[in-house]
Amino acid sequence: MGGGHALLFTRDIHKSVSVAEGAGHRCLPIVIAESWGGKLEDLACKHFVYIRANPNQVSKIEPVLMQELEKIIDVFKSVS
């Protein structure tokens, strides 16, 4: 969430994905945050999930996460 933590979080995601993809791994970042301004579209991976919600509200997040994962189920099926 806000302040410098969001910038560190964004930098860490970008670096982690870049290193993993560079090593030949596939990444699927999942970000759950109420107010985050990062740009997942700029990541070195094709797919990601961003849910704008309080990560502590598990009962509200769970059905939304399931819907988002169902949208990209083919990504999981293609992993060998």
C-alpha positions as CSV (number, residue, x, y, z in Angstrom):
1,M,0.0,0.0,0.0
2,G,1.0,3.7,0.0
3,G,4.2,5.4,0.6
4,G,7.7,4.0,-0.1
5,H,6.6,0.5,0.6
6,A,4.5,0.4,-2.6
7,L,7.6,1.4,-4.6
8,L,9.8,-1.2,-3.0
9,F,7.1,-3.9,-3.5
10,T,6.8,-2.9,-7.2
11,R,10.6,-3.0,-7.7
12,D,10.8,-6.4,-6.0
13,I,8.1,-7.8,-8.2
14,H,9.7,-6.6,-11.4
15,K,13.2,-7.8,-10.3
16,S,11.9,-11.2,-9.2
17,V,9.9,-11.8,-12.4
18,S,12.8,-10.6,-14.6
19,V,15.3,-12.9,-12.9
20,A,12.9,-15.9,-13.0
21,E,11.9,-15.4,-16.7
22,G,15.6,-14.8,-17.6
23,A,16.4,-18.2,-16.1
24,G,13.7,-19.9,-18.2
25,H,10.9,-20.1,-15.6
26,R,7.3,-18.9,-16.1
27,C,5.8,-16.5,-13.6
28,L,2.3,-15.7,-12.6
29,P,2.4,-12.8,-10.1
30,I,-0.7,-12.4,-8.0
31,V,-1.1,-9.0,-6.3
32,I,-3.8,-8.3,-3.8
33,A,-3.8,-4.7,-2.5
34,E,-6.3,-2.0,-1.9
35,S,-4.2,0.9,-3.3
36,W,-1.2,-0.1,-5.4
37,G,0.0,1.9,-8.4
38,G,2.4,-0.6,-9.9
39,K,2.2,-1.5,-13.6
40,L,2.0,-5.2,-14.0
41,E,1.6,-4.8,-17.7
42,D,5.3,-3.8,-17.8
43,L,6.4,-7.2,-16.4
44,A,8.4,-9.7,-18.4
45,C,5.6,-12.2,-18.0
46,K,2.5,-12.7,-20.0
47,H,0.0,-13.3,-17.3
48,F,-0.7,-11.8,-13.9
49,V,-3.6,-11.3,-11.5
50,Y,-4.3,-8.0,-9.7
51,I,-7.2,-7.8,-7.2
52,R,-7.9,-4.4,-5.7
53,A,-9.0,-5.4,-2.2
54,N,-7.8,-5.5,1.4
55,P,-5.7,-8.7,1.5
56,N,-7.0,-9.4,5.0
57,Q,-10.6,-9.9,3.8
58,V,-10.1,-13.5,2.7
59,S,-13.8,-14.3,2.4
60,K,-14.2,-11.5,-0.1
61,I,-11.0,-12.2,-2.0
62,E,-11.3,-15.9,-2.4
63,P,-14.2,-16.0,-5.0
64,V,-12.6,-13.1,-7.0
65,L,-9.3,-15.0,-7.1
66,M,-11.0,-18.1,-8.2
67,Q,-12.7,-16.2,-11.1
68,E,-9.4,-14.6,-12.1
69,L,-7.6,-18.0,-12.1
70,E,-10.4,-19.6,-14.1
71,K,-9.9,-17.0,-16.8
72,I,-6.3,-18.1,-17.3
73,I,-6.7,-21.9,-16.6
74,D,-5.1,-22.6,-20.0
75,V,-1.8,-21.2,-18.7
76,F,-1.7,-23.9,-16.1
77,K,-2.7,-26.6,-18.5
78,S,0.2,-25.6,-20.8
79,V,2.8,-26.1,-18.1
80,S,4.7,-29.3,-18.5
